[in-house]
Every structure is written in structure tokens, then in C-alpha cells.
């Protein structure tokens, strides 16, 4: 099946710093999403981005489908950004199964 | 508008017991799915459904059954619980193709002793 690798596994920042999270995937995809899981366990959809670039406030994401990677940028980080960020993909031409990476755990200290 | 609801929030079972995790949604989404989340493993797809009467297996279906008799409900059944099924279970729905916005329930934390 398709493989999804996220890096780094852990990231610790001071409030106000910027960060880049990476997601590599092993096959062509027709669906790529970024999710945030807050420290209370709730999962929130951040971006649907199988290709191109999107921005939402301090967060933006870029997917280069031809090179099979996606980047999530967090600018001016806040303590509320803490949690785990997951990348999930669905293989092109495959069945409707979303495969998740293992996540990047982000801790933003005040 | 409650979104995706799951019951119970917590459950402790003994090995061999059976139970059903409930999932309901009020967004009229055709696609629903169940995931389990284990430490360091991300989320893994158990079963999914693209509409009432249609279900299919995900990555880790063994030990779990599902059915989809209505658009609103998608229960997950554990027939004979095992300690390996200790996990946090999430139900999710998804908007139609082209939008792919996924909505997750709050999760059920299951412990099998």
C-alpha cells in the first residue's frame, strides 16, 4: 500500500517562532489532507491539498504532487498550536481509503 | 447541529466480551469511516461505508464488524474483545468528492483487560 512519512516526529518551539512540517508519500495521490489533533484528542481538518498552495491565517500548505511531498507552514506559532499534526493521503486510482502518517508532535512553549 | 457523535466516551471490557461502539451524524454525509489510534501509530482505517447498505474493509478490519442501515448511523461491533483492541476509536464522515472535508467524532477510549 501507499506509504506516508512525516518529519520531524517531534518539534519544540518558543512562541512566535515559525516551523515547517513535511509529509512524503510513495505514490500518486488524488487526496491529501492535513489534520491537527489538539491535546484533548479532537481532530480538526486543516487543509485539503492534493496539489498547489493554500493559506488559512497563520497556516499554509504546499503540495508538490510530481515530487510526492507536502509541507505545512506554521508562522508566529502560539501555544494553542500545540498538538499532533497528521498528513493523510488517498492513492490515485485506489479505493476510498485515507492512509495517515504517524504525525509530528508540536509543542509550543510560552 | 451536533456533527458527529460517538458513544460511549470510555469503556472497559474483559477479554471475550462483545460490545458496539455507536456513531451518528446529522450532516447527511454518505461517507463514514472508523479509525483506531494507537500510540506512535497514527490513525488506521478499520472499515468504511460510501452509503447506506455499502461497507468495505480498511487496513485493520479483523475482529470488527460494521453495518450501515441508515445514512445517519454507522455502528462498530467487537464480537470477542481482545487486549490488542485496546485503543482510541474515532468515527468520521466526509463531504462528497471535490471537497473532502473530514469531520471526526470525539472518540471512544476502549480498554480490554
Interface residues (C-beta under 8 A of the other chain):
Chain A: X1 X31 X33 X35 X41 X42 X43 X44 X45 X48 X86 X88 X95 X96 X97 X98 X99 X100 X101 X102 X103
Chain B: X31 X33 X35 X40 X41 X42 X43 X44 X45 X48 X50 X56 X58 X59 X88 X90 X92 X99 X100 X101 X102 X103 X104 X106 X107
